[in-house]
């Protein structure tokens, strides 16, 4: 029964499309409502575009800005699929994959 009160720290790092970012952000808020700590990771521009966190969840959800590496053919300030035409998405994927390092 003691495990029932154990709190988790969960990292959430969704793909750079708001069709992924927003649902994962909503999931992060639901998990935080249960008292768990969330590190929500995305690029600076995407973090700034998120809806405001409710005050009661702010201590539990840390928004972490991870700058996207420069990739040739990816326009500057392109940090999500909504920032670019579809044929540029492979370059966004390459930049996203480069975050692994």
MIVEX-845963 format. One line per field, with one value per residue: residue in one letter; z negated, x negated, y of N, C-alpha, C in turn. Coordinates in steps of 0.2 Angstrom, whole numbers, always signed. Example, Ala and Ser with C-alpha at 12.3 -4.5 7.8 and 13.67 -1.06 7.14 Angstrom:
2
residu = c(A / S)
n.w = c(-39 / -35)
n.u = c(-66 / -64)
n.v = c(-28 / -11)
ca.w = c(-39 / -36)
ca.u = c(-62 / -68)
ca.v = c(-22 / -5)
c.w = c(-39 / -39)
c.u = c(-66 / -64)
c.v = c(-16 / +0)
# end
This chain:
101
residu = c(X / X / X / X / X / X / X / X / X / X / X / X / X / X / X / X / X / X / X / X / X / X / X / X / X / X / X / X / X / X / X / X / X / X / X / X / X / X / X / X / X / X / X / X / X / X / X / X / X / X / X / X / X / X / X / X / X / X / X / X / X / X / X / X / X / X / X / X / X / X / X / X / X / X / X / X / X / X / X / X / X / X / X / X / X / X / X / X / X / X / X / X / X / X / X / X / X / X / X / X / X)
n.w = c(+0 / -2 / +9 / +16 / +13 / +19 / +28 / +45 / +57 / +72 / +89 / +103 / +120 / +134 / +152 / +164 / +168 / +167 / +166 / +158 / +148 / +140 / +136 / +128 / +119 / +112 / +106 / +98 / +89 / +83 / +77 / +68 / +60 / +52 / +43 / +47 / +53 / +68 / +82 / +95 / +111 / +125 / +139 / +138 / +144 / +146 / +133 / +128 / +135 / +129 / +120 / +105 / +89 / +76 / +60 / +49 / +54 / +58 / +49 / +51 / +65 / +75 / +87 / +100 / +111 / +125 / +136 / +154 / +165 / +178 / +195 / +211 / +224 / +216 / +211 / +202 / +185 / +187 / +179 / +177 / +185 / +190 / +194 / +206 / +224 / +230 / +237 / +231 / +219 / +217 / +214 / +202 / +194 / +195 / +187 / +175 / +172 / +170 / +158 / +149 / +146)
n.u = c(-4 / -10 / -17 / -7 / -7 / -18 / -27 / -30 / -42 / -40 / -46 / -41 / -41 / -36 / -33 / -37 / -24 / -9 / +2 / -2 / -9 / +1 / +11 / +2 / -2 / +10 / +11 / +0 / +4 / +15 / +9 / +1 / +10 / +13 / +3 / -10 / -27 / -31 / -41 / -40 / -46 / -51 / -54 / -60 / -51 / -39 / -36 / -33 / -21 / -12 / +4 / +7 / +2 / +13 / +13 / +12 / +5 / -7 / -18 / -21 / -23 / -36 / -42 / -53 / -64 / -72 / -83 / -82 / -93 / -103 / -98 / -102 / -92 / -81 / -70 / -75 / -68 / -59 / -50 / -40 / -28 / -18 / -25 / -31 / -30 / -24 / -34 / -46 / -46 / -54 / -67 / -64 / -62 / -75 / -82 / -75 / -79 / -92 / -93 / -95 / -108)
n.v = c(-6 / +6 / +10 / +16 / +29 / +34 / +46 / +51 / +56 / +62 / +64 / +72 / +73 / +78 / +75 / +88 / +94 / +103 / +95 / +84 / +90 / +98 / +88 / +80 / +89 / +91 / +79 / +78 / +88 / +82 / +71 / +78 / +83 / +73 / +73 / +71 / +75 / +84 / +85 / +95 / +95 / +105 / +115 / +132 / +141 / +134 / +131 / +143 / +145 / +137 / +135 / +144 / +138 / +131 / +140 / +131 / +120 / +124 / +122 / +109 / +106 / +108 / +118 / +115 / +122 / +117 / +121 / +120 / +111 / +119 / +115 / +112 / +119 / +120 / +132 / +147 / +149 / +139 / +128 / +119 / +109 / +117 / +128 / +127 / +122 / +106 / +99 / +102 / +96 / +84 / +90 / +96 / +84 / +79 / +89 / +87 / +74 / +76 / +81 / +71 / +69)
ca.w = c(+0 / -3 / +16 / +19 / +12 / +22 / +33 / +51 / +61 / +79 / +94 / +109 / +125 / +140 / +158 / +165 / +171 / +161 / +165 / +153 / +142 / +136 / +132 / +123 / +113 / +108 / +103 / +93 / +84 / +79 / +72 / +63 / +55 / +47 / +38 / +50 / +56 / +75 / +86 / +102 / +115 / +132 / +141 / +135 / +147 / +144 / +125 / +127 / +138 / +125 / +115 / +98 / +84 / +70 / +54 / +44 / +57 / +60 / +46 / +53 / +72 / +77 / +95 / +102 / +117 / +128 / +143 / +160 / +168 / +185 / +200 / +218 / +227 / +211 / +210 / +195 / +181 / +189 / +173 / +177 / +192 / +192 / +196 / +212 / +228 / +229 / +240 / +227 / +213 / +216 / +211 / +195 / +191 / +194 / +182 / +169 / +171 / +168 / +151 / +145 / +144)
ca.u = c(+0 / -15 / -18 / -1 / -8 / -25 / -26 / -34 / -44 / -39 / -48 / -36 / -45 / -32 / -35 / -36 / -18 / -4 / +7 / -5 / -11 / +6 / +13 / -3 / -2 / +16 / +10 / -4 / +8 / +19 / +4 / -1 / +16 / +12 / -3 / -17 / -31 / -31 / -46 / -38 / -51 / -50 / -58 / -58 / -45 / -33 / -34 / -30 / -15 / -7 / +8 / +5 / +4 / +17 / +8 / +11 / +1 / -14 / -24 / -22 / -25 / -42 / -42 / -60 / -66 / -77 / -84 / -83 / -99 / -102 / -99 / -102 / -86 / -76 / -70 / -76 / -62 / -54 / -51 / -35 / -26 / -14 / -29 / -34 / -26 / -25 / -40 / -51 / -46 / -60 / -72 / -62 / -63 / -82 / -84 / -72 / -83 / -99 / -92 / -97 / -115)
ca.v = c(+0 / +12 / +12 / +20 / +36 / +36 / +51 / +50 / +62 / +60 / +68 / +72 / +76 / +76 / +77 / +95 / +96 / +104 / +89 / +80 / +94 / +100 / +82 / +78 / +94 / +90 / +73 / +81 / +92 / +77 / +67 / +83 / +84 / +67 / +75 / +69 / +80 / +83 / +90 / +95 / +97 / +106 / +120 / +138 / +144 / +130 / +132 / +150 / +145 / +133 / +138 / +145 / +132 / +134 / +141 / +125 / +115 / +127 / +119 / +102 / +105 / +112 / +118 / +115 / +124 / +114 / +124 / +115 / +112 / +121 / +110 / +116 / +119 / +122 / +140 / +150 / +150 / +134 / +124 / +115 / +108 / +123 / +134 / +125 / +118 / +99 / +96 / +104 / +92 / +79 / +93 / +97 / +78 / +78 / +93 / +84 / +68 / +78 / +83 / +65 / +71)
c.w = c(+0 / +4 / +19 / +18 / +15 / +28 / +39 / +53 / +68 / +84 / +100 / +114 / +132 / +146 / +159 / +169 / +166 / +161 / +160 / +147 / +137 / +132 / +126 / +117 / +109 / +104 / +97 / +87 / +80 / +74 / +67 / +57 / +50 / +42 / +41 / +53 / +64 / +78 / +93 / +106 / +122 / +133 / +138 / +138 / +146 / +137 / +125 / +130 / +134 / +121 / +108 / +93 / +79 / +64 / +50 / +47 / +59 / +56 / +48 / +61 / +73 / +85 / +96 / +109 / +120 / +135 / +148 / +163 / +176 / +190 / +207 / +221 / +223 / +210 / +203 / +192 / +183 / +183 / +172 / +184 / +195 / +195 / +203 / +217 / +228 / +231 / +236 / +220 / +212 / +213 / +204 / +191 / +190 / +188 / +175 / +167 / +168 / +161 / +146 / +142 / +138)
c.u = c(-4 / -16 / -13 / -3 / -15 / -23 / -32 / -36 / -44 / -42 / -43 / -40 / -41 / -35 / -33 / -30 / -13 / +2 / +4 / -6 / -5 / +9 / +8 / -3 / +4 / +15 / +5 / -1 / +12 / +15 / +2 / +4 / +16 / +6 / -10 / -20 / -32 / -37 / -43 / -43 / -49 / -55 / -56 / -52 / -39 / -31 / -31 / -23 / -10 / -2 / +5 / +7 / +8 / +12 / +7 / +6 / -6 / -19 / -26 / -24 / -30 / -42 / -50 / -61 / -72 / -78 / -85 / -89 / -98 / -103 / -98 / -95 / -80 / -76 / -71 / -69 / -57 / -55 / -45 / -32 / -21 / -18 / -32 / -29 / -28 / -31 / -46 / -51 / -51 / -66 / -71 / -63 / -71 / -84 / -81 / -77 / -90 / -99 / -94 / -104 / -115)
c.v = c(+6 / +14 / +16 / +27 / +39 / +41 / +50 / +57 / +60 / +66 / +67 / +76 / +74 / +78 / +84 / +97 / +97 / +99 / +84 / +84 / +95 / +93 / +80 / +83 / +93 / +84 / +74 / +84 / +87 / +73 / +72 / +83 / +78 / +68 / +73 / +75 / +79 / +88 / +89 / +99 / +99 / +112 / +127 / +141 / +140 / +130 / +138 / +150 / +140 / +137 / +139 / +139 / +135 / +135 / +135 / +120 / +117 / +124 / +112 / +101 / +110 / +112 / +119 / +116 / +121 / +117 / +119 / +116 / +115 / +115 / +114 / +114 / +120 / +129 / +141 / +151 / +144 / +129 / +119 / +114 / +113 / +129 / +133 / +122 / +110 / +96 / +98 / +99 / +87 / +83 / +95 / +90 / +77 / +83 / +90 / +78 / +70 / +80 / +77 / +66 / +75)
# end
